[in-house]
Amino acid sequence: MLISILVPVFNWDISRLINSLLTEIDATASEGVVEVIVVDDASTDAALLSANSAFLSSHSRPFLRYLPGTQNLGRAGVRNRLAAEATGRFLLFLDCDVLPDAADFIGNYLSCAEADSHDVVCGGISYRTRVMSGAEFDYHAYLGNRKEVKPAAQRNREPWRHILTSNIMVRKSVFQDNSFDERFIGYGYEDIEWGIRLSKRYRILHIDNTASHLGLASKATVYQKMRASVRNYLLLKELCPEAFHASAVSKLVHLLEIVPAPFLTAADRLLKTSFLAAPFNKLCFVLFQLNFAVLLAHALKRSAAGLPPQDAAAGGAP
């Protein structure tokens, strides 16, 4: 087996993605060199869980396996489980809410695996196909296009910075020595930390083989995810200080750390209200980044004072 395609699922209809993969595998007679493994990470939506199970049963293939989970492992843990189940020489991780943009999506990865010149191959992300068209999802699409969508030539200049686990292939032996750090609980940054480790020892290649991110969230949900990611970002800072200092937000955080805590609390409340009310995506992006910096600065001040962290994810003052 050359490539194991690994798909973690949580509360998402996987029919579009699996249909796309099966169509290409069937058309190119890739059975025997490609397998597909789907693990449901204890989805809580019973209707989706039933629909996914029925869909996979009706599209049975010898190379397609479905493993329902009884306990939620989280973003890092479920990927580690998928890797343990895989038999391929390379592991292709795809988020359940992506859709390949090219008809030869798997073929492009097979070419890289056959060339065997790199340990990690990153296809990139796009927002070319959109299935959630409501205005409430516009900010997420704007944010993704601004921060994630980069051509391969640009991504190859700083390979670690642009590693996204939503569409990435890694040599299995490399992954076995460098699994995801399960200290990253909840949302965000386990991929950045993983990418930094990989970049220090292995050959990374970015290619233009994108998949569209279909699973847009509302503006309010994106904001809550940002708040929820503060804990993981601070863990990233602890484990990889060089990545934090290389980020644009670090300089702003450094300045904000001198601001008294009550002012940071007031700023957080004002920025939250302003972000949720702002009608323009460009302005929302500025407010979003500034609010994140305020939350980080407040958390670092508490840590320096020996105080326990507060739950920024709750949406109140930090």
N, C-alpha and C positions, 0 to 999 in steps of 0.2 A: 504494500500500500504506500503510495507516494504522499498523498495529502489527506488528512482528516479535517473535514469542515465541521467546526464546533460552534453550536448555537445555543447560548443560554436564553431561557425564556422566562419572562415574568409578566403576567397580565397583558399579553399582546397576541393578536391574531397573526400567526406565522405563515398563513397560507400563501401570501404574495411571495415571500422570500423562498419558501421551500418549492413552490411551483417554478420559480425562476431557476433555482439550482437543478431541479430534476429535469427541466426542459433542456438545459445545456448538457447535462450528463448523458441523458438519453440520446440526444442528437449527435454527440461526439463519441459515443461508445466508451466513456471514461470509467465505466464500471470495472473494478479490479485495480484501478490506480487511485480512485477517490472514494471515500466514505463520508457519510453525513451523520453526525450524532447530535441529537437535540436533548437537552436536559431542562425540564421545567423546575424552576427554583421555588417550588411550593407556592404557585400562584394562588391568589385569594379570590379571584373572579371565577366562580364556579362555571358560569356560562362559557367563558373563554377557554377554560381548562377542558371542558367537555368538547367544545368545537375543535380545538387543536388535536385532541386525542382522536376524534372521529376523522378529521382530515388526514392525519398521518396513517391511520388504519386503512383508509380508502386509497392511499397512494403508496402502499407498501412496496418496498424494493429491498433486495438482499443487502444493499449497501447503506440502507437508512435505518437508524436505530433511534428509538424514543425512550427516554428514561424519566418518568415523573419523580419529583422529589417530595419528600414529606416534611422536610425542614429547610427553611430559608437559609442559604449559605452566604448570601450577599454577593456583590459584584466580583470580589476577588476569589472567594471560596468556590463559587460555582464554576469558574473558569479552571481552577485547579482540579476540580472533579472531572470536568470534561477532558482535560489533558490526560488524566489517569486512565480514562476509558479508551483513548485513541490508540490506533495501531499504525498510523501513518508516520512517515519519516519527517514530514512537516505538518504543523498544526495551523489551520486557517481559522482564526476566530472572527466570527461575524455576530454583531448584535442582532437580536430578533427583529428590530424595527428598522433594518436597512433593506435596500433593494439594489442589486447590481445595476450599474448604468450601461454596461456593455454586454452584448450577446456572447462575447468570448471572455467573460469575466474569469471563470475558472481556468480557461485555457491560458490566460496571461500569467496566472500564478503557477500553472503546470510548467510553463516555459522557464520561469525563474527557478522552480524546484529542480527541473532537469539540468539547468545550467549549473546549479549547485555552487554558485559563486558568493552567495551571501547567506548569513544566518537569520536575518530578519528582513522581511519585505513588507512595506507599508503601502497600501493601495490609495489611501486618501478618502476623504468624505466629500459629499456634495449635498446640495438641496435642490437638485435638478428636478426630481419627481416629488410632487407634494400631494398628499391625500387629505391633509387637514387644512382646509382653506379658510376657516373663520378668522376674522380680524384679531381675535384674542391670541392667535398663534403667530402673528406677524413678527413680534419682537424676538421670539425664539429663532425664527428663520433668519432674521437680521443678525442676531448675535452669532449664530453658527456660521453664516457666510463671512462675517467679519473676522472671527477668531480661528475658525477651523479650516475653511476652504482655501487651500494654497496649492499651486502647481508643484509637481515633484521637484523641479529644478530649485525652487525656493526652499522646500522642505529638506532637501539634501544638504543645504548649507549648515543647518543645525539639526541633525537627525533626531536627537533625543527630544527636542522641544515639540516635535510634531507627531509623536507616536500616539495613535488612537487605537484602542483595543476593539473598536467597532468594526474594523476592517484591516486585519494584519495577519501575516503568516510568519511563523517562527519555527526554526528547526527544533524537533522534539527533544533532542539531547540537550540543547541549550535551555529549553524551558524546564526540563527536569532539574537542572542546576540553578534555575532562576525563576521559580514560581512566583505568583503574585503574593505580596505581603498582606496577610489577613489581619494585620493590625489596622488596616484601612477599612473602617466599618461605615456603612452608609454610602453617602454620595461623594465621589470625586477624588482625583489625584493619584489613585493607585496605578493608573497607566503611566503617569509622568515619572513616578518613582521607579517603576519597573523599567521604563525606557532609559532612564539615567544609568541604572545598573548595566543594562545591555550595551549601552554605548561605550562603556569603559573597556569592554572585552571582546565585542563581537562586531561583525560587518553588517551594517544596516544600509538598506537601499529603499528609497522612496520611489514609487512609480505612479504613473497616472492610470490607475485602475479603480476608479472611484465607485462608491456605493452611496445612494441617496439616503439621507436620514429622514425617515418618514414620521417618527414618533415625536412630533412637536408637542410642547407643553404650553399651557396658557402663560401669559405674562406673570400672573400672580404665583403660579407654580414654579416658574423659572427663578423668581425672586426667592421663594422659600428654599429651593435647592441651593442657591448661592449661600444663604445663611447656614444651611445644614452642612455645607462643605468646609466651613471655617475650621472645624476640628481636624479634618484630614489635611488641610493646607498647612496647619501648624505642625502636624506630624511630618509632612513633607519638608518643611523648613528645618525640623530637628534632624531628620535623616540625611537630607541633601541640602545643606545651607547654600551651596554654590548655585543651585537652581533658584532658590528664593532670591538671592542677591542679583541674579541675572534677569529677574522678572521686572516688568515695568512698575508693578505695584509696590515693590520693596522700598523704593525711594520715598514714595508718598507715605507709606507706613512709618518709615523712620522719622519723618517730619511730624506725623500725627502722634507719635508716642510721647512727645513733650506736652501735648494738650491735656489739661486736667480731665479726669474721668467723667465728671458731670457734664462737661461740654461735649465729650464724645457721645454720651448717652443722648443728649439733646440733638446732636447732629444726626445720629442714627434715626431718631424718630422723624426728623424733618426730611431726611433723604428718602426714607421709606415712603412717606406720604407723597413726596414730590415724584418719585419714580412711578408709583402706581397711577398717579394722575396725569403724568406727562403724555402728550399726544404724539410726540415725534420720536422715532427710534434713535436718532443720533443723540438727542438730549437724554433719552432713557439710558443709553449706553454709558454716557459720562456719569450720570447719577448712580448707576449700577456699580461701576468700577470704584467710585468714590465711597459708596456705602460699604463695599467689601473691604476697602482699606481701613475704614473706620472700625469695623468689626474686628479686623486683625489687630489693629493697634490697641484696642481696648482689651482684647484677650491677652496680648503680650504684656500689657501693663499689669494685669491681674496676676499673670504668671510671675513677673519680676517681683511683685509684692508678696508672693507666697500665698496668694488667694486661689481657691478652686475655680475652675472655669465655669462660666454660666452658659446656659443653653441658648445660643443665638438662634438656633433653628426654630424656636418657638415663635419668633416674629416680633417679640417685644424688644425693649431696650437691652443692650448687651450687658 
